[in-house]
């Protein structure tokens, strides 16, 4: 019999596995037309025109594999019959099973019994009977769908969830799956009924339509429900429009838009409402990034709100107490980098004064590192400029540059040197700068030469059970004194804290407006030990000495005198389940603590305790008050699927009391996820009162996600 006859055996492919939305295929190649066939026994009745194959029948065509105990093809009626353990492996990875199937030769009509489908995503579909109609529609009676695996120890145990329907219709022409008289069952109990529901074919990656609603509410808003509608605009663009209906305030319109270009992307979200006081409130957040060519790219970040507390009141979470808008353009060369950007801020705290918020336009940076010379020496150059404008307060214009030459050297004995010579300068123009009871305006600037030498000598010792490294470090710097006259503004060096991370830096300020002048030396000792088994311990202690003291550093920074406070760190990790960290700054005279930070992590994932204690003395340099806080968390992977955590944040300072408590319980398996979170915040700001919040999120994997949030604020 010709291969064309055996193509009829592949009619099951058309009945069970024609991909939804498949396009008209190209003409098959010779290989694709080939049919590979094997069976224990083959009979052909020439008079009736029936071919019967029995015993381990296997038919392979175009990558699909059909298995059955028996296959019969009636050439006169153009009908194919497959019986007994019928299974089909599809190109998509789906596997189809049936007890019996009958199809027409043109693949457009057919019927099957006891259909079971294992989809490529490991979800399952079963039906008592099924029919293929007009070559593009599948009707299944008494169907069940679930993404949950059957319990191996107790196959009769109810699944976590499943959907049962009297009838399921899969229409390939519309790429739609319809359920008639469907029930959602959880642990065998029916919890939700619908006479009709439809969704896109699972093989359709995205499709316009309603998404599951979100429920919630708060004291200020009352009950709330958010109903989203998804727009599939194109393969590279989509949008979601939601309506939030609240019990005590007006409705809220919410939108989100995403688009990917060949050389970039943009994402935007926003909202608008009219509240019970006839006030319009809303917000917008957007970001974009675009590649202009191989060197240059541009982008932006935009965040704005109509008022300070809107986003917190309506649960549009933002991690920082300030909204930032930033357009930028940056370029990457072989050994250089350039950046042009601007900043605009909106403070969200009650103490924020809009008139004092800076508007930065432009902010320019350029950095270049030269090629290494024959001895490893190299040049570097940095330049920048910025303009800061305020409605009230100081306006600043600044140009800056720095040229440096560095020579690294490793001596034959193993000690390491790095010699750095640099010249930096800043020029300013200020308006309304107040310092020392005076107002400074006009042009000013400074030029600072600096020479520094960094020396380190690591000593390594290998023992039978441990190896350790001892490394003394000395950094000496020579520079002019008194390089911070009061007429120079301070915009980017307000926040300063002396610790072990900046002990050996020639310049300890984060920005350019303040400079640590004078001759000085920093010295310290580092020690690290590593066991042959997993585990390590490290420690560091250091101090600095300044030849000349001035008003650069405030009294409580630890650097005001000739000798600085002691700074250091101890970190212990004897094994993966135990970690300990201690960072400190101790007064040089009486060793009292000016800063203590203690962190620990104990236990495996089955039961893990983490705690962090922070004490920072009052700083007149930054204006920050004394801070003392304790945070702790206890987390546990209770079982393979269950996990939970408890955490707290407590203020131990002048305003003793809790700041936040949180408890979380999570369940996650192959088909279902559940998350329950309780949070109590003790912070408040105007009409935002903090308070308690309960969040519930549950996910029926492959079906959808549902969540609720209730705030007591």
JONORGI-V135072 format. One record per backbone hydrogen bond with DSSP energy under -0.5 kcal/mol. NH is the residue of the N-H (numbers start at 0). CO is the residue of the C=O. If there is no record, write none. Layout:
BEGIN
NH_CO, NH_CO
END
This chain:
BEGIN
4_1, 5_1, 6_2, 6_3, 7_4, 8_5, 9_6, 10_7, 11_8, 12_9, 13_9, 14_10, 15_11, 16_12, 17_13, 20_171, 21_18, 32_28, 33_29, 33_30, 35_59, 37_57, 39_53, 39_54, 40_53, 42_51, 44_49, 45_43, 48_44, 49_44, 50_72, 51_42, 52_70, 53_40, 54_68, 56_67, 57_37, 58_65, 59_35, 60_63, 61_33, 63_60, 64_88, 65_58, 66_86, 67_56, 68_82, 68_83, 69_82, 70_52, 71_80, 72_50, 73_78, 74_48, 74_72, 77_73, 78_73, 79_102, 80_71, 81_100, 82_69, 83_98, 85_97, 86_66, 87_95, 88_64, 89_87, 89_93, 92_89, 94_117, 95_87, 96_115, 97_85, 98_112, 99_112, 100_81, 101_110, 102_79, 103_108, 104_77, 106_103, 109_131, 110_101, 111_129, 112_99, 113_127, 114_126, 115_96, 116_124, 117_94, 118_116, 118_122, 121_118, 123_145, 124_116, 125_143, 126_114, 127_140, 127_141, 128_140, 129_111, 130_138, 131_109, 132_130, 132_136, 134_107, 135_132, 136_132, 137_169, 138_130, 139_167, 140_128, 141_165, 142_164, 143_125, 144_162, 145_123, 156_153, 161_184, 162_144, 163_161, 163_182, 164_142, 165_179, 165_180, 166_179, 167_139, 168_177, 169_137, 170_168, 170_175, 171_135, 171_169, 172_135, 174_170, 175_170, 176_198, 177_168, 178_196, 179_166, 180_178, 180_194, 181_193, 182_163, 183_191, 184_161, 184_182, 185_188, 186_158, 186_159, 187_158, 188_185, 189_187, 190_183, 191_183, 193_181, 196_178, 198_176, 200_174, 203_200, 204_202, 208_229, 210_227, 213_225, 214_706, 215_223, 216_708, 217_221, 218_710, 221_217, 223_215, 224_244, 225_213, 226_224, 226_242, 227_225, 228_240, 229_208, 230_238, 231_229, 232_230, 232_236, 233_236, 236_233, 237_257, 238_230, 239_255, 240_228, 241_253, 242_226, 243_251, 244_224, 244_242, 245_243, 246_220, 246_222, 247_220, 248_220, 251_243, 252_271, 253_241, 253_251, 254_269, 255_239, 256_267, 257_237, 258_265, 259_235, 260_263, 263_260, 264_288, 265_258, 266_286, 267_256, 268_284, 269_254, 270_282, 271_252, 272_280, 273_250, 274_278, 277_274, 280_272, 282_270, 283_303, 284_268, 285_301, 286_266, 287_299, 288_264, 289_297, 290_262, 291_289, 291_295, 292_295, 296_329, 297_289, 298_327, 299_287, 300_325, 301_285, 303_283, 305_281, 312_308, 313_309, 314_311, 315_310, 316_314, 322_345, 324_343, 325_300, 327_298, 328_339, 329_296, 330_337, 331_294, 332_330, 332_335, 336_366, 337_330, 338_364, 339_328, 340_362, 341_326, 342_359, 343_324, 344_357, 345_322, 347_320, 351_348, 353_351, 355_352, 356_352, 356_353, 358_388, 359_342, 359_357, 360_358, 360_386, 362_340, 363_384, 364_338, 365_382, 366_336, 367_380, 368_334, 369_378, 372_376, 375_372, 377_405, 379_403, 380_367, 381_401, 382_365, 383_399, 384_363, 385_397, 386_361, 387_395, 388_358, 390_354, 391_354, 394_430, 395_387, 396_428, 397_385, 398_426, 399_383, 400_424, 401_381, 402_422, 403_379, 404_420, 405_377, 406_418, 408_416, 410_408, 410_414, 413_410, 415_455, 416_408, 417_453, 418_406, 419_451, 420_404, 421_449, 422_402, 423_447, 424_400, 425_445, 426_398, 427_443, 428_396, 429_441, 430_394, 432_439, 433_431, 434_437, 437_434, 439_432, 439_437, 441_429, 443_427, 445_425, 447_423, 449_421, 450_477, 451_419, 452_475, 453_417, 454_452, 454_473, 455_415, 456_471, 458_469, 460_467, 462_460, 462_465, 466_529, 467_460, 468_527, 469_458, 470_525, 471_456, 472_523, 473_454, 474_521, 475_452, 476_519, 477_450, 479_448, 487_484, 495_493, 498_496, 501_498, 504_501, 507_505, 516_514, 517_479, 519_476, 520_544, 521_474, 522_542, 523_472, 524_540, 525_470, 526_538, 527_468, 528_536, 529_466, 530_534, 531_464, 535_572, 536_528, 537_570, 538_526, 539_568, 540_524, 541_566, 542_522, 544_520, 545_561, 546_518, 547_518, 552_549, 556_553, 557_554, 558_553, 563_543, 564_557, 565_585, 566_541, 567_583, 568_539, 569_581, 570_537, 571_579, 572_535, 574_577, 577_574, 578_600, 579_571, 580_598, 581_569, 582_596, 583_567, 584_594, 585_565, 586_591, 590_586, 593_584, 594_584, 595_614, 596_582, 597_612, 598_580, 599_610, 600_578, 601_608, 602_576, 606_603, 607_634, 608_601, 609_632, 610_599, 611_630, 612_597, 613_628, 614_595, 615_626, 616_593, 618_623, 619_617, 622_618, 626_615, 628_613, 629_649, 630_611, 631_647, 632_609, 633_645, 634_607, 635_643, 636_604, 637_635, 638_641, 642_665, 643_635, 644_663, 645_633, 646_661, 647_631, 648_659, 649_629, 650_656, 651_627, 651_649, 652_627, 655_652, 655_653, 656_650, 658_648, 659_648, 660_679, 661_646, 662_677, 663_644, 664_675, 665_642, 666_673, 667_640, 668_671, 672_698, 673_666, 674_696, 675_664, 676_694, 677_662, 678_692, 679_660, 680_690, 681_658, 684_687, 687_684, 688_686, 688_712, 690_680, 691_711, 692_678, 693_709, 694_676, 695_707, 696_674, 697_705, 698_672, 699_703, 700_670, 700_698, 702_699, 703_699, 705_697, 706_212, 707_695, 708_214, 709_693, 710_216, 711_691, 712_710
END
